[in-house]
Every structure is written in structure tokens, then in C-alpha cells.
Amino acid sequence: MQSEDLVFQAWFGVSRSSLVQKLRCLADDLENVGKCNDPLVRPVAINTWALAQRSVPCLIGRTLGHPSIGDGRPALSSELFYLDPERGIARTMSRWYRLGTRVDPDYWSEDLAGRS
């Protein structure tokens, strides 16, 4: 592995070629929003969701059908690139989400504080 790939791996958690592939997929998805009836392929559902922020915009909520997070468990998404509450969809770096019930961001402050 080249030193540049090691930097990408350390910084982004994936190789440079994998990051490029993910970004290309994201760009294709964003370009095609609204061009077909159902752009979502096996979308992960997110309920009791709200906009949240890390160093980038993201979603916080309880996922359903996520490949690595158990159903109903709280989760923060990867970086948010597209949000359309009226259509009930969002696209993060990693995947499409089908939006369920929206909550005020304070819901999560109170919910997570209650768990401490």
C-alpha cells in the first residue's frame, strides 16, 4: 500500500479508491433524485429522527434495517448530503434513509441525558 493510501485509510477509514467509489455513488444518487419514482435501494428506515451536528450535518435517530446497527437502537448517521422531509428521504455518505417520524432535536438531548 502506498503512503497516500495509508493516509486515506487513517483519515477516512477506507482506501482512496473506496472513497472515490463512495463519492461517485453519492454524486450519482444526488444527480438522480426526483428522476425516478423510487431511487432507494433497500433503504434503512430512521424513526424519531432530527437534524444533528457533528463536525458535519448528520441525522440522529433509531434505525430499522441497518446492516450493522440493531433495529430501534440510537444511531448517528454519516455526513448528510441530501434531505427531503416532504418526500421522506435523506442521503448520507453511506446510504439512503427513509425518514419516519421527525422529532425536535431536544428529544435526543433529553433521551441521552436520561441514560447517563
Backbone torsions as a table, in degrees:
resi	resn	phi	psi	omega
1	MET	NA	134.2	179.3
2	GLN	-73.5	158.0	-177.6
3	SER	-61.4	-34.2	177.9
4	GLU	-62.9	-40.5	177.6
5	ASP	-65.5	-34.7	177.6
6	LEU	-64.5	-38.2	177.8
7	VAL	-65.2	-46.3	178.0
8	PHE	-60.4	-44.2	-179.8
9	GLN	-60.0	-43.9	-179.0
10	ALA	-69.2	-39.4	-174.4
11	TRP	-82.7	-45.2	-174.1
12	PHE	-104.3	-9.0	179.4
13	GLY	80.1	2.6	178.1
14	VAL	-142.2	164.8	177.2
15	SER	-70.2	164.5	179.4
16	ARG	-58.7	-45.7	-178.9
17	SER	-63.3	-36.9	177.2
18	SER	-66.7	-40.3	178.3
19	LEU	-64.1	-43.9	178.5
20	VAL	-60.0	-42.9	179.5
21	GLN	-62.8	-43.8	178.6
22	LYS	-62.7	-43.2	-180.0
23	LEU	-66.3	-37.8	177.2
24	ARG	-63.2	-43.3	178.0
25	CYS	-63.1	-43.4	178.0
26	LEU	-60.7	-47.1	-179.9
27	ALA	-60.8	-42.5	178.0
28	ASP	-61.5	-45.0	179.9
29	ASP	-62.1	-44.0	-179.1
30	LEU	-66.3	-37.4	179.4
31	GLU	-66.5	-30.7	-174.9
32	ASN	-97.1	2.9	178.1
33	VAL	-59.3	128.1	178.2
34	GLY	86.3	-7.9	-179.1
35	LYS	-86.6	-15.5	177.0
36	CYS	-137.4	162.3	-174.8
37	ASN	-64.6	-41.3	-175.4
38	ASP	-136.4	88.5	-177.3
39	PRO	-74.8	-5.0	-172.8
40	LEU	-89.5	129.8	174.8
41	VAL	-111.2	113.9	-177.6
42	ARG	47.2	59.1	-178.3
43	PRO	-67.5	148.8	172.9
44	VAL	-89.6	133.0	178.3
45	ALA	-85.6	148.1	175.5
46	ILE	-136.3	117.3	-178.5
47	ASN	-105.7	167.5	-176.2
48	THR	41.2	50.0	-174.7
49	TRP	-94.5	155.8	175.8
50	ALA	-150.3	159.0	171.9
51	LEU	-71.8	138.4	178.0
52	ALA	-134.6	172.7	176.5
53	GLN	-136.8	137.1	165.2
54	ARG	-109.9	-133.8	171.6
55	SER	-79.9	-4.6	177.4
56	VAL	-139.1	158.3	175.9
57	PRO	-63.3	143.8	179.6
58	CYS	-154.4	178.0	174.3
59	LEU	-110.7	149.2	170.8
60	ILE	-126.0	138.6	-179.3
61	GLY	175.5	-171.2	178.6
62	ARG	-106.1	120.9	-174.2
63	THR	-89.2	155.4	173.6
64	LEU	-133.7	123.4	178.2
65	GLY	83.8	13.9	177.9
66	HIS	-72.2	141.5	-176.7
67	PRO	-67.2	-21.5	-177.5
68	SER	-132.4	-0.3	179.3
69	ILE	-117.6	127.8	-178.4
70	GLY	-60.1	146.2	179.3
71	ASP	-55.4	133.0	176.7
72	GLY	83.2	-3.9	179.8
73	ARG	-83.4	143.7	177.4
74	PRO	-63.8	143.3	-179.5
75	ALA	-151.0	148.8	169.0
76	LEU	-104.2	133.7	179.6
77	SER	-79.3	171.4	168.4
78	SER	-73.4	-177.2	-175.1
79	GLU	-55.2	133.2	-178.8
80	LEU	-86.2	127.3	179.4
81	PHE	-114.5	-22.5	-178.0
82	TYR	-148.7	134.8	179.2
83	LEU	-140.6	123.0	177.1
84	ASP	-134.4	85.2	-178.7
85	PRO	-60.3	-32.1	-179.8
86	GLU	-64.5	-39.2	177.4
87	ARG	-86.8	-12.6	177.7
88	GLY	74.9	34.5	-179.9
89	ILE	-135.5	154.6	174.5
90	ALA	-146.9	149.4	177.2
91	ARG	-124.1	121.5	174.7
92	THR	-103.8	178.8	177.4
93	MET	-55.4	-37.4	-172.8
94	SER	-88.3	-35.2	-170.1
95	ARG	-168.6	170.3	168.9
96	TRP	-81.5	148.8	171.3
97	TYR	-125.0	141.6	170.3
98	ARG	-95.9	119.7	-174.3
99	LEU	-80.8	130.7	174.2
100	GLY	-96.9	-136.0	-178.2
101	THR	-70.5	129.8	177.1
102	ARG	-90.1	141.8	176.1
103	VAL	-126.4	163.2	174.6
104	ASP	-69.0	142.9	179.1
105	PRO	-55.3	-27.1	178.2
106	ASP	-61.8	-26.7	177.1
107	TYR	-53.3	-44.6	-177.1
108	TRP	-74.5	-32.6	175.9
109	SER	-62.4	-44.9	-179.5
110	GLU	-70.5	-41.9	-178.5
111	ASP	-63.3	-46.7	-178.2
112	LEU	-72.9	-32.6	177.0
113	ALA	-66.8	-35.5	179.5
114	GLY	-67.8	-19.3	180.0
115	ARG	-87.3	-14.2	-176.9
116	SER	-70.4	NA	NA
